[in-house]
Amino acid sequence: MNNIKFGDEKKKGSFFLQIKHDFYKGTIEGWKRYAIALCIFVFLCFVFQIRAEKIIQFNKISKEISFSDFILFMFRGMNVFDGNAVELQDKLPQWFLVNIYLSIIIGYFPLKDLSESGIQVLIRTKSRVSWWLSKCLWVTYNVLIYYAISIIVITVFSLFHGGLSLEPSKELNLILSNLDTSKFNFKGILIVGIILPVITSITFSLIQLLISLFTNSIISNMFIITVLTLTPFYCNSFFIGNYLMILRSNLNIGDSGISIVYGIVVCVVLSIATIFIGANKIKRYDILEK
């Protein structure tokens, strides 16, 4: 990369050089992918707004759409598939779109970088572990950027509906999503609607990165798509895709639901294990052939 002064950056450490390179090449130059993400979240908010306003008008609901209502709709997921094709068609495409597009963003840069200027940075830093850890960091903050875009869009839409009310509409969510919000407070919504999905997405993305490193980006994307495809049919704590669905949480369906605490622990452990496995394998792997 022409703008990087390699001689000066060496003094600051190979890891910092790698981080700077990844941020510039993978995030700044990849701004169009985040613009598409912005369009996706705007579209989904418009869909929710139109449907919610019709329900509010038809059922004469006095409460306006809140920030929490947008969150609950955006990341609701779906109940375990029981043959109800209507629910599958209503809820699954939205959930798929949000999660699969994130995997596309994550899968695009790391290996492609090795065939371009990234190989020069790797040679100059002389540290495969730095390369790997920097890519793990890149994955993490790009997941955060993705979700930050969704929150910003939701915030803007919420402001047009009377402000940033944190109290969800019980009637609206029951009708639209079969979600009983009487069991939720805002802390619960924050955890199950934002924190847990973010942590789960980071875990998914790190696993995707690891698989792509030792196979290729196509196989890693196929893995993510396969897991996401199977998730609607199984409500199991070991199937981490379930942690991306508010409707599956124990806050919503009690003991038969997915434990939020267990989900956070599982995802954190998997993420740490993935980072360590990758750091260990990268030392003996001929990464230059990728």
Secondary structure, DSSP 4 states (H G I P E B T S, - for coil): -TT--HHHHHTT-HHHHHHHHHIIIIIITTHHHHHHHHHHHHHHHHHHHHHHHHHHHHHT--SPP-HHHHHHHHT---PPPSS-HHHHHHHHHHHHHHHHHHHHHHHHHHHHHHTTTHHHHHHHHT-HHHHHHHHHHHHHHHHHHHHHHHHHHHHHHHHTTTS------HHHHHHHH---GGG--HHHHHIIIIIHHHHHHHHHHHHHHHHHHHS-HHHHHHHHHHHHHHGGG---TT-GGGGG-GGGBHHHHGGGSB-HHHHHHHHHHHHHHHHHHHHHHHTTS-GGG-
